[in-house]
Amino acid sequence: MTTPDTHRSWTTHAEREGAEQASIREVLLAAFPTSLEADLVEALRADPEAWLPDLSVVAVAEDGTVAGYSLLTRCHVGGVPALALGPCAVRPEHQSQGAGTAAIRAGLDAARQRGENLVVVLGHADYYPRFGFDRASRFGITATFEVPDENLMALALDPTAPVPRGPLRYAPAFGV
Ligand SMILES: CC(C)(COP(=O)(O)OP(=O)(O)OC[C@H]1O[C@@H](n2cnc3c(N)ncnc32)[C@H](O)[C@@H]1OP(=O)(O)O)[C@@H](O)C(=O)NCCC(=O)NCCS
């Protein structure tokens, strides 16, 4: 899928084994101050209960550079399976050119096509609402760790389906 943008267009696809996984690590190392997020993605990839291969999505530039990344993994809300979005990252030199939006939208579209519904994200309160995320507390979702209310957000992909409520439990690799 190619997403037009005011700056450039990005091609998105589910991660491919091999060199592309190394590129994803490079994107994460470039976008975050430490290797925490890069190591987290590798730990999640090794957890078959958390990892959903088609929901690990890259945004690729026209020259083939992996510029952006978005990940959805299995979590639970009130004991019901849901998805956790993150880490999301874009190489600094490609930020604010639509790569993050392209990767995240492609991941959410793939999740919707799988019949998934609830997605939660812990992140910037001024970035994720553009995808439809709202405060998780408004859904009756609670964190078992300290987090400002505005930073824990949730999105229901299927407005006709019931949305689980209750405590959020991330995959063990998140360590929360
Ligand atoms: C956050 C991130 C994934 C966004 O991807 P991106 O490709 O740069 O962003 P897009 O081009 O899709 O969207 C641009 C918009 O995002 C906003 N944005 C970018 N980084 C942001 C940040 N750290 N916090 C809030 N908003 C941010 C821009 O201001 C811009 O807003 P506008 O559309 O209102 O002008 C990327 O900037 C990044 O990797 N940042 C460093 C790592 C990080 O913070 N990851 C997210 C953890 S929650």
The ligand as a MOL file (V3000), in Angstrom:
LIG
                    3D

  0  0  0     0  0            999 V3000
M  V30 BEGIN CTAB
M  V30 COUNTS 48 50 0 0 0
M  V30 BEGIN ATOM
M  V30 1 C 6.5270 9.9770 17.1940 0
M  V30 2 C 6.9220 9.4810 15.8010 0
M  V30 3 C 6.7350 7.9700 15.7010 0
M  V30 4 C 5.9750 10.1870 14.7920 0
M  V30 5 O 6.2990 9.7730 13.4780 0
M  V30 6 P 6.5540 10.8940 12.3550 0
M  V30 7 O 6.7190 10.1930 11.0680 0
M  V30 8 O 7.6910 11.7720 12.7960 0
M  V30 9 O 5.2260 11.7440 12.4160 0
M  V30 10 P 4.1970 12.0050 11.2130 0
M  V30 11 O 4.9310 12.6420 10.0860 0
M  V30 12 O 3.4350 10.7900 10.9270 0
M  V30 13 O 3.2530 13.0280 11.8760 0
M  V30 14 C 3.7030 14.3480 12.0480 0
M  V30 15 C 3.0500 14.9180 13.2530 0
M  V30 16 O 3.5170 14.2280 14.4100 0
M  V30 17 C 3.9250 15.1720 15.3640 0
M  V30 18 N 4.9690 14.5820 16.1760 0
M  V30 19 C 6.1430 14.0880 15.7710 0
M  V30 20 N 6.8450 13.6700 16.8310 0
M  V30 21 C 6.0850 13.9180 17.9240 0
M  V30 22 C 6.2700 13.7390 19.3020 0
M  V30 23 N 7.4090 13.2320 19.7910 0
M  V30 24 N 5.2670 14.1050 20.1270 0
M  V30 25 C 4.1360 14.6240 19.6410 0
M  V30 26 N 3.9100 14.8480 18.3400 0
M  V30 27 C 4.8840 14.4860 17.5030 0
M  V30 28 C 4.4210 16.3370 14.5700 0
M  V30 29 O 4.3820 17.5090 15.3300 0
M  V30 30 C 3.3900 16.4000 13.4410 0
M  V30 31 O 2.2260 17.0370 13.8860 0
M  V30 32 P 1.2610 17.8230 12.8590 0
M  V30 33 O 0.7770 16.8040 11.8630 0
M  V30 34 O 0.1600 18.3240 13.7430 0
M  V30 35 O 2.1070 18.8740 12.2480 0
M  V30 36 C 8.3790 9.8740 15.4480 0
M  V30 37 O 8.4980 11.2660 15.4290 0
M  V30 38 C 9.4200 9.3000 16.3800 0
M  V30 39 O 9.9520 8.2280 16.1430 0
M  V30 40 N 9.7530 10.0160 17.4630 0
M  V30 41 C 10.7960 9.5780 18.3990 0
M  V30 42 C 10.4130 8.3010 19.1010 0
M  V30 43 C 9.0580 8.3900 19.7830 0
M  V30 44 O 8.7990 9.3330 20.5300 0
M  V30 45 N 8.1900 7.3770 19.5130 0
M  V30 46 C 6.8330 7.3350 20.0170 0
M  V30 47 C 6.7620 6.7860 21.4070 0
M  V30 48 S 5.1030 7.0560 22.0420 0
M  V30 END ATOM
M  V30 BEGIN BOND
M  V30 1 1 1 2
M  V30 2 1 2 3
M  V30 3 1 2 4
M  V30 4 1 2 36
M  V30 5 1 4 5
M  V30 6 1 5 6
M  V30 7 2 6 7
M  V30 8 1 6 8
M  V30 9 1 6 9
M  V30 10 1 9 10
M  V30 11 2 10 11
M  V30 12 1 10 12
M  V30 13 1 10 13
M  V30 14 1 13 14
M  V30 15 1 14 15
M  V30 16 1 15 16
M  V30 17 1 15 30
M  V30 18 1 16 17
M  V30 19 1 17 18
M  V30 20 1 17 28
M  V30 21 1 18 19
M  V30 22 1 18 27
M  V30 23 2 19 20
M  V30 24 1 20 21
M  V30 25 1 21 22
M  V30 26 2 21 27
M  V30 27 1 22 23
M  V30 28 2 22 24
M  V30 29 1 24 25
M  V30 30 2 25 26
M  V30 31 1 26 27
M  V30 32 1 28 29
M  V30 33 1 28 30
M  V30 34 1 30 31
M  V30 35 1 31 32
M  V30 36 2 32 33
M  V30 37 1 32 34
M  V30 38 1 32 35
M  V30 39 1 36 37
M  V30 40 1 36 38
M  V30 41 2 38 39
M  V30 42 1 38 40
M  V30 43 1 40 41
M  V30 44 1 41 42
M  V30 45 1 42 43
M  V30 46 2 43 44
M  V30 47 1 43 45
M  V30 48 1 45 46
M  V30 49 1 46 47
M  V30 50 1 47 48
M  V30 END BOND
M  V30 END CTAB
M  END
